[in-house]
Amino acid sequence: MDVLAVREACRWAKNYALEHGPLVIELLTYRYGGHSMSDPGTTYRTREEIQYMRSNNDPITGLKDRIVHAGMATEEELKEIEKLCRKFVDEAVEVAKAGKQPDVKELWTDIYTPGSEPKFIRGRTSFEGKSF
């Protein structure tokens, strides 16, 4: 839930792995919502717990607070950046909605670098697994 801690852990892990080999990193996160539509996430947690986590441990809010505290930007500047980001995403969504649907065959192209393909993997092509 700490963006900078994750970045530093990954930097350390990369250097360690290059010298000593692979390792596993365990990251603890908190979901604000449930796993699915049938799991609202409130049967095993209280709404107060979720609100507490959101208001005290949110990674985005935490990073914003650090940026402001370090004097790298003001809250107003960050709000303006957020507005620009929302505008950019909204425009991209409209372009995507107005565009034509891609050919379904594209789901199975350019997945592997030539020469690195496994001999068999289910669903590698659009016709695998279908009965004809």
C-alpha positions as CSV (number, residue, x, y, z in Angstrom):
1,M,0.0,0.0,0.0
2,D,3.1,2.2,-0.2
3,V,4.1,3.0,-3.8
4,L,7.7,4.1,-2.9
5,A,8.3,1.1,-0.6
6,V,7.3,-1.2,-3.5
7,R,9.6,0.6,-5.9
8,E,12.5,0.3,-3.5
9,A,11.8,-3.3,-2.7
10,C,11.6,-4.1,-6.5
11,R,14.9,-2.2,-7.1
12,W,16.6,-4.2,-4.3
13,A,15.0,-7.5,-5.5
14,K,16.2,-6.9,-9.1
15,N,19.8,-6.3,-7.9
16,Y,19.7,-9.3,-5.6
17,A,18.2,-11.6,-8.4
18,L,20.9,-10.6,-10.9
19,E,23.6,-11.5,-8.4
20,H,22.1,-14.5,-6.6
21,G,19.1,-15.8,-8.6
22,P,15.3,-15.6,-8.2
23,L,13.4,-14.7,-5.1
24,V,9.8,-14.2,-4.1
25,I,8.4,-10.9,-2.8
26,E,5.2,-10.9,-0.7
27,L,3.2,-7.8,-1.0
28,L,0.3,-7.1,1.4
29,T,-2.6,-5.1,-0.1
30,Y,-6.1,-4.2,0.9
31,R,-9.1,-4.5,-1.4
32,Y,-11.7,-1.9,-0.8
33,G,-14.3,-4.0,-2.6
34,G,-15.2,-7.7,-2.7
35,H,-13.8,-10.3,-5.0
36,S,-16.9,-10.3,-7.3
37,M,-20.5,-9.1,-7.7
38,S,-21.6,-11.9,-5.4
39,D,-19.0,-10.8,-2.7
40,P,-19.7,-7.2,-1.7
41,G,-16.7,-7.4,0.8
42,T,-18.8,-6.4,3.8
43,T,-19.7,-9.9,5.1
44,Y,-16.3,-10.4,6.7
45,R,-15.3,-6.7,7.3
46,T,-17.2,-3.8,8.6
47,R,-17.9,-0.6,6.6
48,E,-15.9,1.2,9.3
49,E,-12.9,-0.9,8.7
50,I,-13.0,-0.3,5.0
51,Q,-13.5,3.4,5.5
52,Y,-10.6,3.5,8.0
53,M,-8.2,1.8,5.5
54,R,-9.3,4.0,2.7
55,S,-8.8,7.2,4.7
56,N,-5.5,6.2,6.5
57,N,-3.7,3.8,4.1
58,D,-4.7,4.6,0.6
59,P,-1.6,4.4,-1.6
60,I,-2.7,7.3,-3.9
61,T,-3.6,9.6,-1.1
62,G,-0.4,8.7,0.7
63,L,1.8,9.5,-2.3
64,K,0.0,12.8,-2.9
65,D,0.6,13.7,0.8
66,R,4.3,12.9,0.4
67,I,4.6,15.0,-2.8
68,V,2.9,18.0,-1.1
69,H,4.9,17.6,2.2
70,A,8.2,17.4,0.2
71,G,7.3,20.6,-1.6
72,M,7.4,18.9,-5.0
73,A,3.9,20.2,-5.9
74,T,0.9,21.9,-4.3
75,E,-2.5,20.3,-3.8
76,E,-3.9,22.6,-6.4
77,E,-1.2,21.5,-8.9
78,L,-2.0,17.9,-8.2
79,K,-5.7,18.5,-8.7
80,E,-5.0,20.1,-12.0
81,I,-2.9,17.1,-13.1
82,E,-5.7,14.8,-12.1
83,K,-8.2,16.8,-14.1
84,L,-5.9,16.6,-17.2
85,C,-5.5,12.8,-16.7
86,R,-9.3,12.4,-16.4
87,K,-9.8,14.4,-19.6
88,F,-7.2,12.4,-21.4
89,V,-8.8,9.1,-20.3
90,D,-12.3,10.3,-21.2
91,E,-11.2,11.3,-24.6
92,A,-9.4,8.0,-25.2
93,V,-12.6,6.1,-24.1
94,E,-14.6,8.1,-26.6
95,V,-12.1,7.3,-29.4
96,A,-12.2,3.7,-28.5
97,K,-16.0,3.6,-28.4
98,A,-16.2,5.3,-31.8
99,G,-13.7,3.0,-33.4
100,K,-14.3,-0.3,-35.1
101,Q,-14.0,-3.5,-33.1
102,P,-10.6,-5.3,-33.7
103,D,-10.6,-8.6,-35.5
104,V,-10.9,-11.4,-32.9
105,K,-7.9,-13.1,-34.6
106,E,-5.7,-10.3,-33.2
107,L,-6.1,-11.8,-29.7
108,W,-3.8,-14.6,-30.8
109,T,-1.1,-12.6,-32.7
110,D,2.3,-11.3,-31.5
111,I,2.1,-13.1,-28.1
112,Y,5.6,-14.7,-28.3
113,T,8.8,-13.5,-29.8
114,P,9.5,-15.6,-32.9
115,G,11.4,-18.7,-31.9
116,S,10.3,-18.6,-28.2
117,E,6.9,-20.2,-28.7
118,P,6.1,-23.2,-26.6
119,K,5.4,-26.4,-28.6
120,F,1.8,-26.4,-27.3
121,I,-0.3,-24.1,-25.2
122,R,-4.1,-24.4,-25.1
123,G,-5.9,-21.5,-26.7
124,R,-2.8,-20.3,-28.6
125,T,-4.9,-19.9,-31.7
126,S,-8.5,-19.0,-32.2
127,F,-9.6,-22.5,-33.3
128,E,-7.9,-24.5,-30.5
129,G,-10.3,-26.1,-28.1
130,K,-13.3,-25.7,-30.4
131,S,-15.2,-28.6,-31.8
132,F,-15.8,-28.5,-35.6
